[in-house]
């Protein structure tokens, strides 16, 4: 079975204020020596860090942001719980210019504010022949009294990176720390961390930020609010939240929530029971269609609920599996499919329209932990390059809908997605060369076991099976006595058979220690009496090819999925009368044809 990393949904509270340039495609990266920060003595720059100012204690976070692209002023809205007290109000802004100098001046409702440079100026790339620099600023505006409990609307103006012919004023965001008497731990990082996946060195990716948390007896929900600047609407980003219990992936959370090139979104994450740290990273999603965003990470704030505090997380769970009988329900004999990406989005955009993604684990199962609400669970066959989704799209047929709406609170289990191999497309791809088989044939594996047994001096056990295997104490000419003639020795074959028995279902392959090589050889050597026995042979061949990596280029997990389907057919007991028997007989023949087709490559080193 494919050893895909298990991805569990986790839920935390983070605020990320992000700036960068996606309006224009970066066309030139400065030399490595000059690509880093120009102001290393400032807070941050190419890695967020603890701010120089004191961060107030509180119960929670509020945020608001607005784009300033192409306008002299704009209104920023931020809501604070009516029963809360304001503890701290921080203002962030960022932009880029062909000039090294940014702009530390900004106005709120006509009140002039001077900010501290917390990141940059960083030379990110070359634009129209000029070195394009980015800078980020922060100001503590608590004492100005501009933000109060309830709704607030502030006019932002006086911010302009107009020191050169080419510039961008990305936007501004307010972060409010408030207190309603409940216990919450709040941490903050800020600076400027520029990233674009196509660059090299420190500009290729952001530095993950790890927050120490107090281990608790139960799972805790918290907030994650992201604010992004200069991320184009068609330029994807990704947020990774990781603990020792797994990872939660937020796909494309940015792209204009507060207007062009400035975003504010709120994401739910989980701090699982017992964990002591949460790591957050903002990612420029690798890829060119569409092109991943270039960005700059300005701040991240984590609000950690006390043990037992905050809303309880609810679980959305399900599985992706081989639906052998096509009935839409996963039976015990229908293995799961690992490495499939599942998306979860709010049905009513209550989380800003952001999608949470998770990969199915080795058992094909997935899980999300989210607040109560209405959500859409989707398996998008066209998304998530590198996952098994592409194989499902090209080589499988869905047995049910790939999108469904669920109401969470209580839990929402049973969101299952079934698939069966598309033999017509698979065989056509093999015939056309789109899939090039690399697996050894049944005859090759039979000979491999024969030679290994001879070399291991176990030939006498096989005289009654195959007289040609042993000739009066002399090894057969087709094996020879040199170890170099062997594909795999006896010890290695025992390990391979052990791996095969651990795949998928408890049946059909169980080998006893000490006789496993003989048993496998007998199975590979028998003359099948029917299609079931022929499929049993070809399934063993497929799984031996799988555990040795002999699969079409880049399609190892496809080979594993086909093997799991074959095992399921061999274990299929829930047959609905004659119609079910007819369906199974047809599918056994289909599976046999496909496996024989994919086990026709390799060659060399062993004679049939």
Secondary structure, DSSP 8 states (H G I E B T S, - for coil): -------------EEEEEE---SS-------GGGSSBS-TTSS-SSS-EE-SS----BSEEEEEEEE-TT-SEEEEEEEE-TT-EEEEEEEEEEEEESSS----EEEETTEEEE-EEEEEEEEEEEETTEEEEEEEEEEE-GGGT---SEEEEEEEE-----SSSSEEEEEEEEEEEEE-S--EEEEEEEEEEEE-TTS-GGGSS---EEEE----SS-EEEEEEEEEES--TTS-EEEEEEETTEEEEEE---SSTTSTTEEEEEEEEEE-TT--EEEEEEEE---BTTB---EEEEEEEEEEE-TT-S---EEEEEEEEE-TT-SSS--TTS-B-TT-EEEEEETT-TTTT-EEEEE--TTSEEEEEE-SEEEEEE--TTS-TTSTHHHHHHHEEESS-SEEEEEESS-B----EEEEE-HHHHHHHHHHTSS------HHHHHHHHHHHHHHTT-GGGGTTT-GGGEETTEE-TTT-S-GGG-SS-HHHHHHHHHHHHTSSSS-S----TTTHHHHHHHHHHS--SSHHHHHHHHHHHHHHHHHTT-SSTT-HHHHHHHHHHHHHHHH-----HHHHHHHHHHHHHHHHHHHHHHSS---SSS--
